[in-house]
Amino acid sequence: MAKKITFIGAGSLEFTRGLVTDIMTFPAFRDAHICLMDINPKRLDYARQGVESIFKAGNYPATVSATADLKTALEGADGVLITVLQGGVDVWRHDIEIPERFGVDICVGDTRGPSGIFRFLRTAPVLLDICRMVEKVCPEAIVLNYTNPMAMLVRVLQSETKAKVTGLCHSVQGTAELLAGFIGAPLEEITYTCAGINHQAYFLEYKWNGKDAYPLLREAMKKPEVANAEPVRNELFKAFGYYCTESSGHNSEYLYWFRKRPDLIEKYCTHGTEWNPGEHAYLLKEYLGREHTWEDEFKQWLNDPNKDLSRGGEYASNIFNALFGDHTPFLFNGNLRNFGLVDNLPEGACVEVPVIASRAGIQPIHVDPLPDHIAILVNTLSRCEELAVKGFLAGDPEMIYHAICFDPLTASVLSLQEIRDMTNEMFERNKNYLQYFKSLRV
């Protein structure tokens, strides 16, 4: 029987076309039904056209439908992919611009800190509605979430619903490939153990043909092209001895050391030879620019007769195949609540750990405790996330304020009163999305 795979937020066109392409590479899914759901009719129609063009290019006997109705999209689904954005650029730009006015210089702003927390507060009610509908109409479906902020959202979805949710990010496999390139190793000869929290996980082991590859990485960093490619992450590696999964841009805004003074931003955040990850308000500029270019770019891809139909590096299609395709087991890093997975991270918080998907389901793997110095850093970030989640569930703005107070970058540049003033301004700007709070002031 043909499988049904539903995309919620199918108007995220890059994700949709990439993931559908991946799914179609598995024989078990070549006759699948792809159901697309989005509330933006224009983007939804483009998504449908894009999927149809993939089917045509690959001569796949699959089918596609598009709907704005959540229940219709989910009925009978075997797999669900969530890639939503609650509020457009005109809403979330203030997540970056308000902290900027207070002196908190943010690059991406989708994961943690004041920007990530308010993005979470807007988005969590939407994802809860989705997963509660999953409970009603397709309770056995496998739900894979790509929406940020990953850790806080997955923590809420796994504690407040019975949906079978796992959070996915490409940072672990992307970094593993990056490091392989640095040391000149074929990726298929690399093995690793990686654990922590989303966008702040660390390679506890990184091996080439079974041998520790960290000495090779230290040697490679003597080359300017490697040293300059990831200035923040490389500095962390030199200081702490373990390589972090997330890009220099992201890392610079999570931590104490890189964005609190103009000279540090100049040194660490503006001269990478990769995409310019540390640029001020990078993601905001990127999205503002795309507002005027995305349609032409998508049409160009749509009309390309030579589409690349090879499988990419995202985990989702492999997980679906392991669970309800041909059942080939698949090892990946997923985001799940910490019940006996990482001993020195908060119990019940969302962690990113090795996971095996197979006919038996999703099975996370216990890893050794994080090294003490890494654990201090990761615990600080994780506990801030936990406090923000509790503030969301209680509708308590004071908890949100406290979560932002201990954010490393925020605390390194603002006083407690300045943080309070900033938090109040962000509550006011987001008030239309946060009516479930007891009060919108702290």
C-alpha positions in Angstrom: 0.0 0.0 0.0 1.3 3.4 -0.9 2.6 5.5 2.0 1.4 9.0 2.7 3.9 11.6 3.7 2.6 15.1 4.7 4.5 18.3 4.7 3.2 21.0 7.1 4.7 24.3 6.0 5.2 23.1 2.5 5.7 26.7 1.4 9.3 26.4 2.8 10.2 25.6 -0.8 13.9 24.8 -0.4 13.1 22.2 2.3 10.1 20.7 0.5 11.8 20.2 -2.9 15.0 18.8 -1.2 13.1 16.4 1.1 10.7 15.2 -1.6 13.7 14.5 -3.9 15.3 12.5 -1.1 12.2 10.5 -0.4 11.8 9.6 -4.0 15.2 7.9 -4.1 13.9 5.0 -2.0 12.1 2.3 -4.0 9.6 1.9 -1.1 8.3 5.5 -1.7 8.3 5.8 -5.4 4.5 5.4 -5.5 4.0 7.4 -2.3 1.3 10.1 -1.9 2.9 13.5 -1.0 0.4 15.8 0.7 1.4 19.5 1.0 -0.2 21.9 3.5 0.4 25.6 3.9 -1.6 28.7 4.7 0.1 30.7 2.0 -1.8 29.8 -1.2 0.9 31.2 -3.6 3.7 29.3 -1.9 1.6 26.2 -1.6 0.9 26.2 -5.4 4.5 26.6 -6.1 5.3 23.7 -3.8 2.8 21.5 -5.7 4.3 22.5 -9.0 7.7 21.7 -7.7 6.8 18.2 -6.5 5.1 17.5 -9.8 8.2 18.5 -11.7 10.3 16.1 -9.5 7.9 13.3 -10.2 8.1 14.0 -14.0 11.8 14.3 -14.0 12.2 11.0 -12.2 9.3 9.3 -13.9 8.0 8.4 -10.5 4.4 7.0 -10.2 3.9 9.0 -7.0 1.0 11.4 -6.5 0.7 14.8 -4.9 -2.1 16.9 -3.3 -2.2 20.4 -1.7 -4.5 21.7 0.9 -4.8 24.5 3.5 -6.7 22.3 5.9 -4.6 20.7 8.6 -6.9 17.8 9.3 -7.2 16.8 5.6 -3.4 17.0 5.3 -2.8 14.7 8.3 -5.6 12.1 7.8 -3.9 8.7 7.0 -0.4 10.1 7.1 2.5 7.6 7.8 5.1 10.4 8.1 4.8 14.1 8.9 7.4 16.8 8.3 7.1 20.2 10.0 8.9 23.2 8.5 6.8 26.2 9.6 7.5 29.8 10.3 5.0 31.6 12.6 5.0 35.2 11.5 6.8 36.5 8.4 9.8 38.6 8.2 7.9 41.7 9.3 7.2 39.9 12.6 10.4 38.1 13.5 12.7 40.9 12.3 12.0 42.5 15.7 13.5 39.5 17.4 16.8 40.8 16.1 16.2 44.5 15.9 15.0 45.1 19.4 18.0 43.4 21.1 20.2 45.3 18.7 19.0 48.6 20.0 19.8 47.5 23.5 23.3 46.4 22.5 22.8 42.6 21.9 24.3 42.0 18.5 22.6 38.9 17.0 23.5 37.1 13.8 20.8 34.5 13.1 18.5 34.6 16.1 16.5 31.4 15.6 17.6 29.1 18.4 18.1 30.6 21.9 18.7 33.9 23.7 16.1 36.7 23.5 15.5 36.2 19.8 15.1 32.4 19.9 12.9 32.5 23.0 10.4 34.9 21.5 10.4 32.9 18.3 9.7 29.9 20.4 6.8 31.6 22.3 5.1 32.5 18.9 5.7 29.1 17.4 5.0 26.6 20.2 1.2 27.0 20.1 1.1 26.4 16.4 3.2 23.2 16.6 1.1 22.0 19.6 -2.0 22.4 17.5 -0.4 20.3 14.7 0.7 17.5 17.1 -2.7 17.4 18.8 -4.3 16.9 15.5 -1.8 14.2 14.8 -3.0 12.5 18.0 -6.5 12.6 16.7 -6.2 11.6 13.0 -2.9 9.8 12.6 -1.6 8.8 16.0 0.9 6.2 14.7 2.5 8.7 12.3 6.2 9.5 12.6 6.6 13.3 13.1 9.9 14.9 12.1 10.3 18.5 13.1 12.7 20.8 11.3 11.4 24.1 12.8 13.6 26.2 15.1 14.1 26.8 17.9 14.5 23.0 17.8 15.3 22.1 21.5 12.5 24.2 23.1 9.9 23.2 20.6 10.7 19.5 20.7 10.8 19.6 24.5 7.2 21.0 24.6 5.9 18.6 21.9 7.3 15.6 23.6 6.0 16.5 27.1 2.6 17.9 26.1 1.5 15.5 23.4 1.7 11.8 22.6 2.8 12.4 19.0 5.9 10.4 17.9 8.1 13.5 17.5 11.8 13.6 16.8 13.7 16.8 16.0 16.1 17.0 13.1 18.9 19.3 12.2 21.7 19.1 9.6 24.4 20.6 11.8 25.9 17.3 13.0 26.3 15.6 9.6 27.2 18.9 8.0 30.0 19.5 10.5 31.2 15.9 10.2 31.6 16.5 6.4 33.3 19.8 7.0 35.9 18.3 9.3 36.5 15.5 6.9 37.3 18.1 4.2 39.7 19.9 6.6 41.8 16.8 7.1 41.4 15.3 3.6 39.4 12.3 4.6 36.7 10.5 2.6 33.5 11.0 4.6 32.6 7.3 4.4 35.7 6.5 6.4 34.7 8.8 9.3 33.0 7.7 12.5 32.0 9.9 15.4 30.1 10.2 18.6 28.4 13.5 19.1 26.1 14.8 21.9 24.9 17.9 23.6 21.9 20.1 22.7 20.8 21.4 19.3 23.4 23.8 17.8 25.6 23.2 20.8 26.6 19.5 20.5 30.2 18.4 20.5 32.1 15.6 18.8 33.2 13.6 21.8 35.0 11.3 19.3 35.9 12.0 15.7 37.8 9.1 14.0 39.2 8.3 10.6 39.4 4.6 10.0 39.1 4.0 13.7 41.9 6.3 14.8 41.5 9.6 16.6 41.4 12.4 13.9 41.6 15.3 16.3 45.5 15.5 16.0 45.0 15.8 12.2 42.5 18.6 12.7 44.8 20.5 14.9 47.5 20.2 12.3 45.1 21.3 9.5 44.2 24.4 11.5 47.7 25.7 10.8 46.6 26.3 7.2 45.0 29.8 6.7 42.2 28.4 4.6 41.1 26.1 7.5 41.8 28.6 10.3 39.8 31.3 8.6 36.9 29.1 7.5 35.4 28.8 11.0 37.0 31.4 13.3 34.6 31.0 16.2 34.4 27.2 16.2 38.1 26.9 15.7 38.8 29.1 18.6 36.4 27.0 20.7 38.2 23.9 19.6 41.6 25.3 20.6 40.2 26.3 24.0 38.1 23.3 24.9 39.5 20.4 22.8 36.2 19.3 21.2 34.6 20.5 18.0 31.1 22.0 18.1 28.4 21.2 15.6 27.1 24.7 14.8 28.5 27.3 12.5 30.6 30.3 13.7 27.7 32.6 13.2 25.3 30.7 15.4 28.0 30.0 18.0 29.1 33.6 18.2 25.6 34.6 19.4 25.2 31.8 22.0 28.3 32.4 24.0 30.1 35.0 26.1 33.2 35.6 24.1 32.7 36.8 20.5 29.9 39.4 20.0 30.1 41.6 23.1 32.5 44.2 21.7 33.0 45.7 18.2 36.6 44.6 18.1 35.7 41.0 18.9 33.0 41.0 16.2 35.6 42.4 13.7 38.1 39.7 14.8 35.9 36.6 14.9 32.7 37.3 13.0 33.3 39.1 9.7 36.2 37.3 7.9 35.3 33.7 7.4 36.1 32.1 4.0 32.8 30.2 4.1 29.5 32.0 3.9 29.9 35.1 6.0 28.3 33.6 9.2 29.2 36.2 11.7 27.8 39.1 9.7 25.6 41.4 11.8 21.9 40.3 11.6 22.9 37.8 8.8 19.6 35.9 8.7 17.5 39.0 8.7 19.4 40.5 5.7 19.2 37.2 3.9 15.5 36.9 4.3 14.8 40.5 3.5 16.7 40.0 0.3 14.9 36.8 -0.6 11.5 38.6 -0.3 12.3 40.0 -3.8 14.1 37.1 -5.4 12.7 33.8 -4.2 9.9 33.6 -6.8 12.3 34.1 -9.8 14.8 31.7 -8.3 12.1 29.0 -7.8 10.7 29.4 -11.3 14.2 29.0 -12.7 14.6 25.7 -10.8 11.1 24.7 -11.8 11.9 25.1 -15.5 15.2 23.3 -15.3 15.0 20.1 -17.3 18.1 18.7 -15.7 17.1 18.5 -12.1 19.5 16.8 -9.6 17.5 13.9 -8.3 20.3 12.5 -6.1 19.8 12.0 -2.4 21.1 14.9 -0.2 22.4 14.9 3.4 19.2 15.4 5.3 18.1 12.6 7.6 14.4 12.5 7.1 14.0 10.2 4.1 16.4 7.6 5.6 14.4 7.7 8.9 11.1 7.2 7.1 12.7 4.3 5.1 14.0 2.6 8.2 10.6 2.9 10.0 8.0 2.2 7.3 9.9 1.7 4.1 12.3 -1.2 3.5 13.4 -1.1 7.2 17.1 -0.6 6.6 18.4 0.6 10.0 19.7 4.2 10.1 21.9 5.9 12.6 21.5 9.6 13.1 21.6 12.4 15.7 18.2 13.4 16.8 16.6 15.7 19.4 14.7 13.9 22.2 14.1 14.5 25.9 16.9 13.5 28.2 15.8 10.5 30.1 19.0 8.6 30.9 20.7 9.7 27.7 23.3 12.3 28.9 23.9 11.9 32.6 25.2 15.4 33.2 22.6 17.4 31.3 19.2 18.3 32.8 16.8 15.5 33.2 13.9 15.9 30.8 15.5 18.6 28.8 15.8 18.2 25.0 19.2 16.8 24.0 20.8 15.9 20.7 22.2 12.4 20.8 22.8 9.4 18.5 19.6 7.6 17.6 18.9 4.4 15.7 15.8 4.2 13.5 14.6 0.7 12.6 11.6 -1.5 12.3 11.6 -1.4 16.1 11.1 2.4 16.1 13.2 5.3 17.3 15.8 4.2 19.9 18.1 6.8 21.4 21.6 5.8 22.6 23.1 6.6 26.0 26.4 8.5 25.7 29.1 9.1 28.2 28.8 12.3 30.3 30.1 15.4 28.6 33.5 16.6 29.7 33.1 18.9 32.7 34.1 22.1 31.0 31.8 21.4 28.1 29.0 20.4 30.5 29.1 23.8 32.3 28.5 25.6 29.0 25.8 23.3 27.7 24.0 23.1 31.0 23.8 26.9 31.1 22.1 27.0 27.7 19.9 24.0 28.4 18.7 25.3 31.7 17.8 28.7 30.1 15.8 26.7 27.5 14.1 24.7 30.2 13.1 27.9 32.1 11.7 29.4 28.9 9.6 26.2 28.3 8.3 26.4 31.9 7.5 30.0 31.4 5.6 29.2 28.2 3.6 26.4 29.9 2.8 28.6 32.9 2.1 31.8 30.9 4.6 33.5 33.3 6.5 36.4 31.8 8.9 36.5 34.8 10.2 33.1 33.9 10.9 34.3 30.4 12.8 37.3 31.8 14.9 35.0 34.0 15.7 32.8 31.1 16.9 35.8 29.1 18.9 37.1 32.1 21.2 34.0 32.0 21.7 33.9 28.3 25.5 34.3 27.9 25.6 37.0 25.3 22.8 39.0 26.8 24.3 38.8 30.3 27.7 39.9 29.0 26.5 43.2 27.7 23.3 44.2 29.6 22.4 45.0 33.2 19.4 43.3 34.8 17.3 46.4 34.4 18.2 46.7 30.7 17.3 43.1 30.2 13.9 43.7 31.8 13.3 46.7 29.6 14.3 44.8 26.5 12.1 41.8 27.5 9.1 44.1 28.0 9.6 45.7 24.6 9.7 42.3 23.0 6.5 41.2 24.8 4.8 44.4 23.6 5.9 43.8 20.0 4.7 40.2 20.1 1.5 40.8 22.1 -0.8 39.6 19.3 0.8 36.1 19.5 1.1 35.9 23.3 -2.3 36.4 24.6 -2.0 33.2 26.6 0.4 34.9 29.1 -1.0 36.1 32.4 0.7 39.5 31.8 2.8 40.9 29.0 5.1 42.8 31.4 7.8 41.7 33.8 
